[in-house]
Amino acid sequence: MYQIIYDLFFDYTLRTVALGAATLGIVSGALGAFALLRRQSLLGDTMSHAALPGVVLAFMLTGLKNPSVLMLGAAAAGLVGVAVMLVVNRYTRVKEDSSMGIILSVFFGFGLLLLTFLQRDPNARQAGLNKFLFGQAATLLTEDVITMAAFGGLALMLMLLFWKEFKLLAFDRDFGASAGFPMQWIEVLFTLLLVIAIVVGLQAVGVVLMSAMVVAPAAAARQWTNRLGVMVALSSCFGALAGVAGTLISSLGQGLSTGPVIVLCISLIVIVSLLFAPNRGLVWGWFRQQRNRRRLQTHQVLSSLYRMAMQHDSPTHPHSVSALRIMGAGERGVRASLRALAAQGLVHQVDAQQWALTADGVAAAQRMVHDR
């Protein structure tokens, strides 16, 4: 463990890849939170796949494999995909999710066609372009990380600058339009920032896996909070944590690709959040359900004792467990509820089978019946 931490700070390759992955996680996590709240998780998948032909065309036009040139090509292709999607949504009857699927498949297929064409070219300069399919984080250089940080920092600054407008876009677009905000242009701006976030991560995790880095951190963060600011911060932290953890794990073994390991790490964070988050976690939800069920059984037993006692002269008249079981609770439910009520001083045991209300139990049952 000491050696891993030491290498994280002093090994050039590991430090560079970890910084690039963390940058990717922060930017995509922050913007992905708004995409998730807008129920446009497929938008990240669409834009990442639409960026592939832009990468290939940028190389074909310039002959350069400079990361900045390829990222600009990817961004241009993503924006063209957004424009086509908006036109289809506005002037046809095709629904938004269907148009996203169309853009995803058409642009990605076109990108694969261009890659196939280049591979048949005897010119060897195009070698390495296919790494944008699944990413190749281990090849990141300091210049690449600086470029990623510059583009990502610009996207985050614009997100903070238009925070109020993006909040309206995520929660109540119609109200924002009625208040005079140009919601259509704000939507275009948000999509542009999402394209930037996707372009930032193409070299690290590739077009196929990039959608996971947009959706998964936000999905995990949503389980822990109901506040937008906290959700965006958590989503960024989860993305950065997955990036650094995936980099460290992939460095421990031979043949472990960094991009897929990063996606597996963020998937693990999502699973833990779905199970154990206090607000929405399935495990805590199960415990709450069991606690509520026990509370309802206890109230039912108390009410049953009181209703049967009202048929006698004394409200503390004892009754058997069998009679309470007939009133609606099972054997184990009755005995567990009686023990819980006895611990609260509301009932007491007369003999092996007989239980009766105490004075406090009679008052509590009367209040319960009155409330109902």
N, C-alpha and C positions, 0 to 999 in steps of 0.2 A: 504493500500500500504506500509506504514511504517512497519507493522508487517511482510509482505511478504519479504521485503528486509532484515529485521532483521533476520528472520528465514533462509534466504538464506546463511547468513554468520555464524550464530551461532547454527542453528539446525543441529545436526550431520547427520541425515538421508537425509534431503533435500540438505544439502551441498554436501554430498557424491554422491548422485544421479546426482546433477547438474554438478559436476566436471566430472563424468563419461560420461554423455551425451555430455558435451562440448568437451571432448577428442575425443569421437566418431565422432562428427560433424567436428572437425578440420581435423582429419586424413582422413576420408572418403571423405570430401569435396575437399581436396587438390588432392588426387589421382583420384577422380572421374572426375576432370576437364580433365585430360589426356584421361581417358576412353571415355568421351563424345566427345572430339575432334577427337579421332580415330574411332568414330561411332561404339563403342563397348559397348554401354550402357547395352546390355543384358549380358555382361560378368560378371558384378557384381551380377546380379540375378542368373546366373549359379553357380558362386562360392559360394554364400551364401547358396543355396539349396544343393550343393554338400558337404557342410561342415557338414550337419546333421548326416550322417552315421559315420563320423569321431568322433563326440562327443559321440555317443552311443558306438562305438567300443572301444574308449579310456576308458570309464567306465567299459565295459565288461572285458577288459584285465587287468585293474588295480584295479577295485573295488573302485576307488576314485572319488569324485566329486570336487576335487580341481580345481579351475578355470584355473590354468596354465596347468594342465594335459589335461583338456577338450579342451582348446584352441590349444594345440599342436596337439591333435587328429583332430580337425577341420581343422587346417592348413595342416596336412598331407593329409586329404581327399580332400581338395581343390586343392592341388598340383597334386594328382593323377587324379583328374578331368581335370586339365589343360593338363597334359601329354596325357591323352586319347583323348582330343579334338585336340591337335596338331597332333597326329598320324592320326586321322580320316581326318583332313584337308589335310595332306600331302600325304597320300597314297590312298585316295578314292576320288570319285567325289562329295562327300557331301559338300555343301557350309558351310561357317563358321557359319552363323546364324542357320542353320539346326543342325549342330553338337552341338552348344550351347544348343539348345532346347532338343536334345537327352540326353546330359549329365545332364541337369537340371532335367528332368523327371525321368531318371533311378536312379540317385543318391538319389534324394529326396524320390522316392518310396522305395528304399532300406532302407533309414533311417527310414521311417515310419514303415516298416516291422519290423525292429529291435526294435523300440519303442514298438510296439504291443507285440512282444515276451517278452520284459522285463516286461510289465504291467501284463502279465499273470503269471509272476514269483512271488511266495509268498514272496520273499525277498523284504523288504520295502526300502532298501538302494537306489534303483533306482528312488525313488520319487523325482520329481522336474526336471527330465531331459526334460520333455515335455515343460518346460518354454523356451527352445531354439527355439521353433516354433514361438512364438510371443513375446518373451522377457519378462523379469521381472526385470525392472530397480530398483524397490523399494528394491530389495534384495541385491543391490550392497553394498559391504563393502569397507573399506579403502584399504585393501589388493588387492581387485579386481581393484580398480581405479589405484593403483600403477602398477599393472600388465598391464592394458590397456595403461597407459602412457608410460611404458617401451617399449612395442611392437610398439605402435604408434610413439613414438619418434624415434625409430630405423628406421621405415619406412620413416618418414619425412627426417631424416638425409641422407638416401640413395637417396631419391628423389632429394634433393638439390645437392648431390655429383654428380649424373648423370643427372643433369638438361639439359645440352646440348644434351645428347644422347636421353633423353625422348622427347625433343622438336623435334628432327629429326624424332623420331618414330611417333609422333603425326601428323606432317605436311608433311614430305617427306621421307618415309622409303627407297625408291629406291635410292635417292640421298645419304642418309647415308651409304647404302651398297656400292655404287660406290666410296665413300670417304674412304672406308676401315674400317668402324665401323662394329663390329659383331652384326648386327641388330637382328638376331634371338635370341642371348643370351640376348640382351637388352630387347627384348620383353618378354622373360622368366622372367627376373628380375622384370620388371614392373608388370607382372602378379603375381609374388610372393608377391610384396608389396601390390597389391590390395587384395590378399588373406589375408594378415596380417590385413589390414584395415577392412575387413569383419569380420574376427575372433574377432577383438577388440570389435565389436558392437553386437555380437551374444547374449550376456547375456542381453543387454539393450533393443534391439528392435526385436531380433529373426531373423531366417532365412527368414521368409516370407516377412518382412518389410525392411530388410537390404538393398535391392536393391534401395529403395527410397532414402536412405541416401547417396548412391553413386551417383545417377543420378541427384536428384532434386537440391542440392546446386549448382552443376556445371551448370545445365540448367538455373537457376536463374542468376548466375553470368555472363553467356554468353550474356545475354540481355543488360548488362551495359557497356561492354568494348570489345575492339578488341585486347587487349594486354594480352599475356599469363600470365605474372607475376601478373598483376592486377586481372586477372580472377581467378587464383589459390588462391590468398589472399582473394578475395571476397567470393569465394566458401567456404573456411574454415570459414570465419566469419559468413556466412549464416548458415552453419551447426552448429556452436557453438551457435548462437543465437536461432536457432530452438530447440536445445537440452535443453538450460537453460529455454526458454519460455515454452516448453512442460512440463518440470519438475515442474515449478511453477504452471502452469494451472492444472495439474493433482493433485497437492497437495491441491487444493481448494475444490474438491468435492469427495464424496465417490464413489468408483467403477470406477474411471477414470484410465485406464491403461496408464502408462507413455509412453511406446513405441508407441502405436497408436497416442497418442496426439502429440508426437514429430513429427511423420510423417505428421499429419495434419498441424502443424505449418510450416514445411518446404514447404508443398504444398501451404499454403497461401502465403509464400514468393515468390514462383514460379508464382502464379497468379498475384500478385502485380507487379512483374518484367515484366511479359508478357504484362501487360496493360500499365504500366507507365514508363518503362525504356526509357531514352531519345533517345537512338540510335535505338532501335528495338521495343519499346512499341507500342501496337495496338492503344492506345488512342492518343499518339503523332503522330503516323503514320496517323491517321484519320485527325488530325488538319493540318498536313503538306499537305495532299491530298486536303483538302478544301482550304488552302491558295494558293496552286499551281493552283487549278481550278479557283479561283477568279482572280489570276494574268493573267492566259490565257484568261479569259473572258474580262478583262480590256484591254489587248493588242489587242484582236480581235475587240473590240469597237473602239479603237483608230485607228486601221488600216482601219476599215470600214468607219469611218468618213473621213479619208484622201483619200481613193480611190474614195468615192463619191464626195468629194470636187474637186478632179482633173478633174472631168467632167465639172467644171464651171471655170469662169475666175479667181475667187479668191479662194485660198486654205482655206480661213476661212469662206466659204459659209456655212450657217447653214442647218441642216437636222433634220428631225423629229425622235422621238423615234420609231415610227412605221416602218420607213425605216430601222433603225438599227436593229429592231427585225427581219425583213425579211432577213437581211444579215447573221443571224445565231445564235443570242443570244435571250434568252427568255425575257419576259417583266421585271421580277424582276432582271435578270442578267444585262440587259441594264441599268436600272436605278441605280443599285448599282455600276456598273462600271463607269457610268457618274459621280456619286457623288465622287468616289475615284479619278477619273481624275481631277475633278474640285478642289479637295483638293490639288492636286499637281500643280495646275495652268496650266494644259494642255488643258482644255476645259472651256467654260463658257456657261451659259444658256441664250438664247435669249428671249424666252417666255416659256409658260407652256409646249410646246411640241418640241420646236426647240433648238438644241445645235450646237455649232460651235467650231472649233479649235482655240486656241490662237496661237500667234507666237511661243511660246515655244512648244506647242503641235504639230505644223507643223514640227518643227525641230526634235522633238522626233520621230514622225511618219516616217520622212525621214530616220533617223538613223536605225529605226527598219526594214524598208523595205530594206535598203541597207545591213543590217546584214543578212537578210534572203536570 
